[in-house]
């Protein structure tokens, strides 16, 4: 079959990979000049089943309400009127009852996806600064640690081997970590990290040269137009998926949630190699080779904009310097990207109700890197 894929981020690239391997003729449409230049450019770089918990909980809603006037809070909600945002939040609240079920399913998908990434990288010899040292979650108060114990019960049901560690064990796992307020944490060795942008660029070259995938720079707007001279169109356009779906009358419940990252160049020897996740501050780290450390996090509900606000960047730098006092933060590169979030935090992997020749693989939220290999294989099997 002739198949068009809209979007060349991690979801589109992996979808193209599985379809091309199944001998379909694949064309990727991307409005930017190069692949993976939007949300797949500089995220937290964790492939993390241990971050699979959905955000739908009264705990998070109460916490967000306390942060609403704090410009540097981990979660920031713009007070500017936005009907789409209000509708999304109503659906978010209605999905609280599905929290455990969706967390369980997300963790299962993430575990499978991690295995698929390793298969792809081994088979295609992709180098993307992968570090296989697991992920260490850290906590500074007993209340958050208690919530983590409950979440870990769900992860265990999904098949993730993750165990509680005390302060001394945390320092053994990551010796460069220096924070006297840490009281405990959880650790697993299944999760790993890697540069999502490098992975996409290398796999794109393989798709062109080995699997004859065609890349066209084009801003796709109307699905009816794209269905000309092709059998199937798959929408993998991240936050752009909603508007594209509207062109044929499909309603995709995606809202853009901004996330920030900093890349610290030459962080020095007193910086972490084990990937960290501070659940309370909503901050993650990933080591990208000897010369780069990625620190990412926060969530901002402020519509379709990627403006970099230093009120949001400074907390990431401050977090790095407080946890690693001897880290070198002389060369710091900030970035902001828009996560395509669904209200129930679950990716959309389905056939259109309006046109049987249209499929969607989108809405992965903050877990695009983590889940895309799994959803790509699933949509290719469905087709």
N, C-alpha and C positions, 0 to 999 in steps of 0.2 A: 504493500500500500504506500501511497504518497502521503506523508504526514508533515504538517507544519506545527512547529512549537513556537509559541510567543513567549520570549524571555530567555536570556542566557545566563541567569544566575545559577546557583547550585541546583535548584530544582529542575530548571530547563535543561541544563547540561547533563545531569544524571538521567533524566527521562530520555533524552536523545540517545544516550549511550545504550540503554537497554533495548530501545526500539531498533537502533541501527544493528545491534548484535543479532536481532531477530530478522535481519534482512529487509527491513522496511527502508524506503527512501525518505530520508529526513531532511527537512529544511528548518533552520532556526532563524526567527525574525527578532532583531534586537535594535531598539532605537538608538542605543549608544554605539560609539565607534568600536569598543572592545567588550568582550564578555565580562561579567561579574564586576561591574563598575558601580552598582547601587548597593543594596543591602548585603550582598555577598562580598563586599570589598574589604571591610576591616572590622568584622564583628569580634565576639569574645573568643572564637576559635575552639570552643569546647565541643566535643562529641560526647554528650553527657546524659546517660540514662538517669544519673543521680540528680538531674535538674528537671525531671519529668513532671513534677507536681504542677497541676494546673493552678492558676491564680484565683479561681472562683471560690472564695470563702468569705464569711463575715469578718474574720480576723483581718484580712487584707483591706476590706472596705472600711472598717473602723480605723485602721492605721492610715489609710489614704486620706480620710477626713481630717485626721490630726495634722497631716503634712500639707494641707491644701494652700496655706499661705507661706510656706517655706520654699524659697526659690531654689535652694540647694538640696531639697529632700530627695530621697531615692526614687519617689514616685511623685510626679507633678501633673496636675490636671488644670489645663487652661480654663479660666472662667468665661472665656468668650463664647457666646451662644452658638450652638452647633447641633442641629436636629439629628444628624447622623450619629454624633457622639452620644446624645441622650438615648436614642433608640438602641445603640450598641450596649450601653450600660444596663438598660432594662433587661436585655437578653442575657447579659453577663450575670446579673443577679438571679435570673430565672434558672441559670445553669449551675447554681451552687449545689443543688441536690445531686448533680451528676459528678461532683468533684472526685470522689474516690474511684468511681468506675472509669472516668476519663484519665485520671492519673495512672491507674493500672494499665490501661490500654496504651497510653503514651510511653510508659516505661518499657513495655514489651516491644513496641515499634522501635524505640531507641536502641535496645539491645540488638535487635535484628539488623538495624541499620549500621551499627558499628562494625558488625561482621562483614556486611556487604562492602563497606568502604575499604576494609583491609583486603578483601578479595579483588576489588577493582585496582587498588594501588599495587598489589602483588602481580596481577596479571598484566597490567599495562606499564609497570615500572614507573609509577608516578612518585615524584619526590616533592613533599609539601611541608617539610619541617615537622614531621610527626614526632611527638614525644609521648611514649607509652609509660607514664608514671602514675596513672590514676588521677582521681580528683579528691581533694581534701576539703570538706566543709568545716568551717570554723564558727564558733558561737561564743558570745560574750555575756549572755545572760541565761539563766536557768529556764525561763519561760520559752525562749526560742529553741533551746535544746530539747525541751519536753515535746514541743510540736514536731521536731525532727524525728524523735523516737516513734511517734505515731505514723509519720509519713514513711519511715523506714519499714514499717510492717507491710505497707502497700507495695513498696519496692521489692520486698522479699517474696511476696506472692507472685510478682512479675518475673522473678528469677534473677534479680540483681543481688550479688553478694557484696554487701556493704556493712561495715561494723563500726561500733562506737569506739572512739579513742579518747584517752585522757590527755591532759596538757603536756605531760612528759613525752607521751607517744607522738603527739603532734610535732614537738620540737625535734624528735628523732626522724620523723618523716620529711620535714622541711626545716633544716637547721637555720636557714637564713631568716626565718620568721621570728620577729621580736615584738611581741605584744603581751604584756603582763596581764591584760584583762581577759584573755581567752581562757575559758573554763573547760572546754571540751569540743568534740567534733565527731564527724563520721568520715570514713575513708573507704574507697574501693579502688581496685586496680584494673577494673574492666574498662572504664572510661579513658579517653585519651584526647590529645589536642593536635591541631595542625592548622596551617595557613589555608583558609578556605579560598582565598583569591588565587594562590599558587595552584591549588588543586584544580580549580575551574580552568585556569589558563592552560595548564598541562593537558587536562582531559579534552579541552577544546581543540588543541593541536592534534591530538590523537583521533578525535572524531573527524577532522578534516582529512588527515593524511592516511588513516587506516580504514575508516568506515565510510568515507566519501559523503560526509554530512556537509550540507551547504549552509553558509552563514550569510545572511542578508541584513544590511543596516536599514531598518525601516520602522517607523512608528505605526504599529498596527492599531487601528481605532475601531473598525467595524468587522465583526466576525463574518457577516454575510459576504463581504468583499474577499476576505481571506479564504473562504470556502471554495472560491473559484479555482478550478484546475488542481484540486487536491481532494483526498478522500476524508481526512480527519484533521481537525485543528485542536491542539491541546494548549490551554491557557496556563502558563507558568509565570505570570507577570507580576507576582508579588502584590504590592499595594495598587498597581495598575489594573489588576484583575477585575476589580469591581466595576470600573467604568467600561472595560471591554465587554464584560458579561452583560451589562445593561444594553449594549447595542443589539442584542437579540431577545431582550426581555427577561434575562436571568438576573436574579437578585443574589449576589454573593455578599454575605455579612462580614466584610473586612473593614477594619479601621486601622489607620497608620499610627503606630506607637513608636515614638522616636527613642532610640538608644544611642548612647555615646561610647566612644572608646578613645584611649590614648595608646600610642605606640612609643615606648621608651627605647630609644636607640642607645646601644652600649650601656646597659644598666649596671654593669660591673659584676664582680663576684658575689657581692652581698645582695643578691636578688634571687627569687625562687625559680626552681626548675619544675617542682611539683605544681600542678594546676590547683588553684584555690578557688573556693566559692564562699563568700561571706553572705550568708542568707539574710542577715539583718540589714546590711547595707546594700544588698542586691548588686554585689560587685564580684566579677570573676577575673582570673588571670590565666594567661597561657604563654609559655615560653616558645618563641619562634626562632630556634637556632641560638647560636652563641651571642648574637648581637642585637636581638630584639625581644622585648617583653610587652605583650598586649595586656592592657587592663580595660575592662569594659563593664558597662552596667547602666543602671537607672532606667526609668521609663517615663516618657512624657507624652501626655495626650494633648496635642496642640495642632492637630490637623496635618495637612500636606505641606510640610516645610522641613528642610534639612539645615536650617540656620544653626550654627554652632554658638552656643551661649556659654560664656566662661563661668557663669554661676553653676553650670552643670559639669564643666570640665574640671574645675578646681578641686571638687571633692574626690575625684579619681586620683589626682596628683597627691593630695593630702593623705588619702588612704595609703597610697604606696609608701610615702615617706614616714608615716606613723607606724606601719607594720614592718618596714625595712629601712631603719634609720640611716644606714650607710649606702643606700641605693643612689646611683647617679641619675638625676633627673634633669640634666642640663639640656638634653635634646629630646623634646616631647612633641609628638605630632597628634593633634586632636582630629576626631572624625565623628560624624553623626549619620545615622541611617534610619530608615523607617521600616519597622517590622510589620508584616501583614497579619494582624491579629484577628481571630474570630472570637465571638463572645464566649464560646465554650472551650476555647484554647485548643481545639482539635483541627488538624489540617483538612482541607476539602479535597477529596479524591473521588470524583464522580463523573458520570455522564450528564450532559445538559438535559433538562426536561423540555426545553424548547426546540432543540435540534440534536438528533441522534449522532450527528457527525462532529459534535463539539464535546470535549472533555475538559475537566479542570483538575489541576494538581497545584494547589496554592493554599495560602492561609496558614503557613507553618509558624507564624509568630516568632518568638525568641528562640525556637528550636529548628530553624531552617537547616542549618549545618548538620544538626543531630539527626533529623528525620528524613532528609531528602532522598537518600539512597533507598530507603525502604519504600517510601511512597512512589518513587520513580519505578521501581520494579513492580509494585502493585498496579499502577496505572497501565504499565506496558502489558502486564498479564491480563488485565481487564479488556484491553483493546484486542 
